[in-house]
Amino acid sequence: MWLLPVFGLIIGLFIGFVSPFSIPVDYTKYFSVAILGALDSVMGGIRSYQEDHFDSTIFLSGFIVNIIMASLLAFIGDRIGVDLYLAAVVAFGTRLFQNISIVRRHIINRYHKT
């Protein structure tokens, strides 16, 4: 069950470290909130899988919409001179840590039944 995602993570990390691709400094703010939105979606997907109500359509649409909306929010904030990306950081960061804690509880309850 976990072999394929772990293998994909290892391959992705390897490609990221050996590729000469770099992100220009001007786009780092957009890229960072996009990654945070993606991580939020991934952790939400893991949570819904553990709760037995995972839907791949909802996951993929949420993944794409989270990335686009977070980047768009950062872009609009840049254009009007307000750090709106902080709103995305707070929202996605809060949801990310909530999902991580719920996933952790599911794992602990599954393997530590008393």
N, C-alpha and C positions, 0 to 999 in steps of 0.2 A: 504494500500500500504506500509506504513512504519512500520506496526505492526510486521511483521515477522522479518525484519532485526534488529529492536530494541530488540525484544525478544531474538534473537540469540546473540546479543551483551551482553545482561544482563546475559544470561546463560553462555556464554564464560567467562565473567569477574568473575562470581561466581565460576566456575570450576577452573579458574586460581588462585583465591585467596585461595581456600580451598585445592587445591591439593599440595602434598608435593614435586612436581617436581621442580627442580631448574636446571639452566643452569650453567655448569662449566665456570669459569672465562676465560679459554682459548678460549671458543667458543662464548663469548658475542659479539665480533666484527662481526662475521659472522651472528649471530642471529639478531643483530640490523639492519644491512643493509638489511637482508631478510625481516624484518618487514617493513622497509621503502619502499622497493620495492612492498610489498603486499599492503601497504596503498596507494601508488601511483596508483596501478591497481584498487583498490576499488574506489578511488575518480574519476579516469578516467571512470570507469563503471557507476558511478552515473551521471557524466557529460554526457556521451553518452545516458543514459536513458532519461535524461531531454531534450536532443536534438533530441529524437525519432530516434536514429540509434544504439541502443544497440544490440549487437550480443553476445550470451552466449559463443559461440565457441571462438570468438576473446577474450572475457573477460577471460575465463578460461586459454586459452593458454598464454595470456599475463601475467596473474597472476603467473602461474607456471614458465614461462621463466624469468620474472623479479626476482623472488625469487632465482632461480638457478644462473642466471648471476650475481646478486649482491653478492651472497655468494661466487661464483667462483672467482670473481674479488678480493674480500677480501682475499681469500685463496691464490691466485697466488701472490698478493702483499706481503703477509706474507712470502711466500717461497723465494721471491727474495729480500726481505728487503725494500720494498717501500710501503708506506701507500696508496695503490690503492683504498682502501675502501672509501677514501675521495672523489674520483671521483664519486662513486656511491651515496654517501651522497649528493654531490652537484647536480648531475643530477636528482636523484629522489626527493630531497628536492625542487628543483626549479619547477619541474613538479607538485609535490604535491600541492604547494602553488598556482600555476597557476590554477590547477583544482579546488581547494577550492574557489578561487576568482570567477571563472566562475560559479560554482554551487551556490555560494552566490548571484551573480547577477541574475541568473535564478529564485531563490526563491524570491528575492526582487521584480523583475519584475512581477512575477506571483501574489503576494499578495499585491502589492502596485501599482496597475494600476491607472493612473490619467487621 
